Amino acid sequence: MRVLVTGGAGFIGSHVVAALLENGHVVHALDDLSSGRRENLPPGVPLHLADVRDKQRLHEIFDALRPDAVCLQAAQLSVSRSVREPHFDADVNLLGLLAVLENCVRTGTNKVVFASSGGVLYGDVHEPAPETTPSNPISPYGISKWCGEQYLQFFAREHGLRAVALRYSNVYGPRQNPHGEAGVVAIFAERLLAGQQTKINGDGRYVRDFVYAGDVARANLLALEANLPEAFTALNIGTGTPADINELASEMRELCLQMAGRDGSTVEIPAPIHGPPRAGDLRSSLVSNVKAREVLGWAPQVALRDGLRQTVEWFAGQECAAAM
């Protein structure tokens, strides 16, 4: 298939691009590089510079490519920014989505896979939530993801698109941006490796379901290749395994101490401190992956500690490269 990945130079998008390439698909990336990086892309992957809200530019790109499928990763993904700037969140996550879907219909694109979010869609849940859980988003970001799924269902029903919404839990891994407001693993990794103190929001007893980016990319690949019976399908992509932020901070500090001390030197990394709670944060967020196992044959393969180690090693490599 010829696949266009929006947000393809970003954190998750670049992992999706790599997975598609490895499985023989022809891949193009679309990104405005507001948070993505050209160097995230594998060599030879064409990058089309564009904002998903730029209708004229999208029109040109779709006319040139005529993709068989589109993987929608481009998004405004900060919960706290959505609370502060709900209009901006809706502008990117809804009007940008609509601009892409309209071009899919116009050029005959058959399949769409959409990056949704189980982490914010279900609200506070203390057991792994199945897809049948009533939607209860409490942030504008969650609301925009819920609305995005409604638009996908409309386009599937009215225009014959085959659409899959993948409801991610908390995704982490190499290439995650440590400088935004999302991505606690990336933020902790960068600070800890620099010997700096980390700050935990509130009391840190926020339960999250962390899923590795490579596992998420594989879910996108399977969803694009699957011949699902329904025109629209929603699937949770997560581990269902709880970890709170205090535990995460402790685990990552231990991994960073081990890595920094490999040369036999004595390394000190300050213990974390606690700051004020962050607006829009859920207390507990867990998703069930039973349906994804049944429908796609997908299951997470990377355990949290292994994924954290790979992530820390990647960030350490970035620091070494920057120092050269």
C-alpha positions in Angstrom: 0.0 0.0 0.0 0.9 3.6 -0.5 0.5 5.1 3.0 0.6 8.8 4.1 1.4 9.2 7.7 0.4 12.6 9.1 2.7 13.7 12.0 5.1 11.2 10.4 8.2 13.0 11.7 6.9 13.0 15.2 7.5 10.6 18.1 4.8 8.0 17.4 4.5 8.8 13.7 8.1 8.0 13.0 7.8 4.6 14.7 4.8 3.9 12.5 6.7 5.0 9.4 9.5 2.6 10.3 7.1 -0.3 10.9 5.3 0.2 7.6 8.6 0.4 5.7 9.9 -2.8 7.3 6.8 -4.5 6.0 7.1 -3.4 2.4 4.7 -0.5 2.2 5.5 2.7 0.3 5.4 5.5 2.9 5.2 9.3 2.8 5.3 11.5 5.9 3.4 14.8 6.3 4.6 17.0 9.2 4.9 20.7 9.9 7.9 20.0 12.2 6.4 22.0 15.1 7.3 19.1 17.3 8.5 16.5 14.9 12.1 16.3 13.6 13.3 15.5 10.1 16.0 13.2 11.5 13.4 11.0 13.1 12.5 9.6 9.7 14.3 6.6 8.1 16.5 7.6 5.2 14.7 7.9 1.9 11.2 8.6 3.3 9.7 11.7 1.5 8.7 14.4 3.9 5.9 16.8 2.9 6.0 20.0 5.0 2.5 21.0 5.8 0.1 21.8 8.6 -3.0 19.6 8.5 -5.1 22.7 8.7 -3.7 24.1 5.5 -6.4 23.1 3.0 -4.6 24.2 -0.1 -1.4 22.4 0.7 -3.3 19.2 1.7 -5.1 19.4 -1.6 -1.8 19.5 -3.5 -0.3 16.6 -1.5 -3.3 14.3 -1.9 -3.5 15.1 -5.6 0.1 14.2 -6.0 0.1 11.0 -3.9 -3.3 9.5 -4.1 -2.6 7.4 -1.1 -4.3 4.0 -0.5 -4.4 4.6 3.2 -3.8 7.4 5.7 -2.4 7.0 9.2 -3.5 10.0 11.3 -0.9 10.8 14.0 -0.8 14.6 13.7 -2.4 16.2 16.8 -2.2 18.7 19.5 -1.6 16.3 22.3 -1.0 18.2 25.5 -3.9 17.8 28.0 -2.8 20.9 30.0 -2.5 23.1 26.9 -6.0 22.0 25.8 -7.3 23.2 29.2 -5.6 26.6 28.7 -6.3 26.8 25.0 -9.4 24.8 24.1 -9.9 26.7 20.8 -6.4 25.8 19.6 -6.9 22.2 20.6 -10.2 22.0 18.6 -8.6 23.8 15.7 -5.8 21.2 15.3 -7.5 18.1 16.4 -10.9 18.6 14.8 -10.6 21.0 11.9 -7.2 19.4 10.9 -8.8 16.0 11.0 -11.7 17.1 8.9 -9.4 18.6 6.3 -7.6 15.3 6.0 -10.8 13.2 5.8 -12.3 15.4 3.2 -9.2 14.9 1.0 -9.4 11.1 1.6 -12.9 11.1 0.2 -12.0 13.4 -2.7 -9.0 11.3 -3.8 -10.4 7.8 -3.1 -8.3 6.9 -0.1 -9.8 3.6 1.2 -8.5 3.2 4.7 -7.9 5.5 7.7 -6.3 4.7 11.0 -6.7 7.4 13.6 -4.6 8.0 16.8 -7.3 8.3 19.5 -6.8 8.1 23.2 -8.2 5.6 25.7 -6.3 7.4 28.3 -8.5 10.5 28.2 -11.7 9.1 26.6 -12.9 7.1 29.5 -12.2 9.5 32.4 -11.1 8.1 35.7 -11.1 4.3 35.7 -9.5 2.0 38.2 -9.8 -1.2 36.3 -8.7 -1.8 32.6 -11.6 -0.2 30.7 -13.0 -2.0 27.6 -14.1 -0.2 24.5 -17.7 -0.4 25.7 -17.0 1.9 28.7 -19.1 5.1 28.4 -17.0 8.0 27.2 -16.4 10.5 29.9 -13.6 12.9 28.8 -12.8 15.7 31.3 -10.4 17.8 29.3 -10.8 19.5 25.9 -8.1 17.2 24.5 -10.3 14.2 25.5 -13.4 15.9 24.1 -11.6 16.5 20.7 -10.6 12.9 20.5 -14.1 11.7 21.2 -15.5 14.1 18.6 -12.8 12.9 16.2 -14.1 9.4 16.5 -17.7 10.6 15.8 -16.5 12.3 12.6 -14.7 9.1 11.6 -17.9 7.1 12.0 -19.8 9.7 9.9 -17.2 9.5 7.1 -17.3 5.7 7.3 -21.1 5.7 7.1 -21.6 8.4 4.5 -18.6 8.1 2.3 -17.5 4.4 2.6 -14.2 5.0 4.4 -12.8 2.0 6.3 -11.8 3.5 9.6 -10.0 2.3 12.7 -9.6 4.4 15.9 -6.7 3.2 18.1 -7.3 4.4 21.6 -3.7 4.7 23.0 -2.9 4.6 26.6 0.3 6.5 27.7 2.8 6.0 25.0 6.6 6.2 25.7 9.9 5.3 24.0 12.8 6.6 22.0 12.3 9.9 20.1 9.7 11.2 22.5 9.9 15.0 22.9 11.1 15.9 26.5 10.5 19.6 26.0 6.7 19.7 25.7 4.1 19.2 28.4 3.4 15.6 27.4 5.7 12.7 27.8 6.7 12.2 31.5 9.1 9.4 30.6 11.0 11.6 28.2 11.1 14.5 30.6 12.4 12.3 33.5 15.0 10.6 31.2 16.5 13.9 30.0 16.7 15.4 33.5 17.9 12.3 35.3 20.7 11.7 32.8 21.9 15.3 33.3 22.0 14.7 37.1 19.1 17.1 37.6 16.2 16.8 40.0 12.8 15.7 38.6 9.5 17.2 39.7 6.4 15.1 40.2 3.0 16.7 39.8 0.9 16.6 43.0 1.3 13.6 45.2 2.4 11.4 42.3 -0.3 8.8 42.9 -1.6 9.0 39.4 -2.0 5.6 37.9 -1.1 5.2 34.3 -0.9 2.4 31.6 2.4 2.9 29.8 2.7 1.2 26.4 5.9 1.2 24.3 6.1 3.1 21.0 7.2 0.1 19.1 4.2 -1.9 20.2 1.9 1.0 19.2 3.5 1.2 15.8 2.9 -2.5 15.3 -0.8 -2.0 16.2 -1.0 0.7 13.5 0.5 -1.7 11.0 -1.9 -4.5 11.8 -4.9 -2.1 11.7 -3.9 -0.8 8.3 -3.5 -4.3 6.9 -6.5 -5.9 8.6 -9.7 -6.6 6.7 -12.2 -5.8 9.5 -15.9 -6.6 9.0 -17.1 -3.2 10.3 -16.7 0.1 8.5 -15.6 1.7 11.8 -13.8 -0.1 14.6 -12.4 1.3 17.9 -9.6 -0.6 19.7 -7.7 0.1 22.9 -3.9 -0.1 22.6 -2.4 -0.5 26.0 -1.1 -3.0 28.5 -3.8 -2.9 31.2 -0.9 -2.9 33.8 -1.0 -0.1 36.3 2.1 2.0 37.3 1.9 5.2 39.3 4.2 8.2 38.7 6.1 7.7 42.0 7.0 4.2 40.9 8.0 5.4 37.5 10.2 8.1 38.9 11.9 5.6 41.2 12.4 3.0 38.4 13.9 5.5 36.1 16.2 7.0 38.7 17.6 3.6 39.3 18.1 2.9 35.6 19.8 6.3 35.1 22.1 5.7 38.1 23.1 2.3 36.7 23.8 3.8 33.3 25.7 6.8 34.5 27.9 4.6 36.8 28.9 2.1 34.2 32.4 3.6 33.9 32.9 3.0 37.7 32.4 6.6 38.6 30.3 7.7 41.5 27.1 9.4 40.3 24.5 11.3 42.3 21.0 12.1 41.1 18.8 14.1 43.4 15.6 12.5 44.7 12.5 13.9 43.0 10.4 16.7 44.5 6.7 17.2 44.4 5.0 20.2 42.8 1.4 21.3 42.4 -1.1 19.0 40.6 -1.5 19.7 36.9 -4.9 20.8 35.5 -6.8 18.1 33.6 -4.9 15.1 35.0 -6.8 12.0 35.7 -6.2 10.0 38.9 -6.3 6.6 37.2 -6.3 5.5 33.5 -6.1 1.9 32.4 -7.3 0.3 29.2 -8.2 -3.3 28.4 -6.6 -4.8 25.2 -8.8 -7.9 25.0 -10.5 -6.7 21.8 -7.2 -5.8 20.1 -6.0 -9.3 20.8 -9.1 -10.8 19.4 -9.5 -8.5 16.3 -5.9 -7.8 15.3 -3.9 -10.5 17.1 -2.1 -7.6 18.8 -0.6 -7.7 22.3 2.2 -5.6 23.9 5.6 -7.3 23.7 7.8 -4.9 25.6 7.6 -4.9 29.4 7.7 -1.6 31.2 11.2 -2.0 32.7 12.7 -3.2 29.4 11.0 -0.3 27.5 12.3 2.2 30.0 15.8 0.9 29.7 15.7 1.2 25.9 14.3 4.7 26.2 17.0 5.8 28.7 19.7 4.3 26.5 18.4 6.2 23.5 18.4 9.5 25.5 21.9 8.7 26.8 23.0 8.2 23.2 21.5 11.6 22.2 23.5 13.3 25.0 26.7 11.6 23.8 26.1 12.7 20.2 25.4 16.3 21.3 28.6 16.4 23.3 30.8 15.3 20.4 
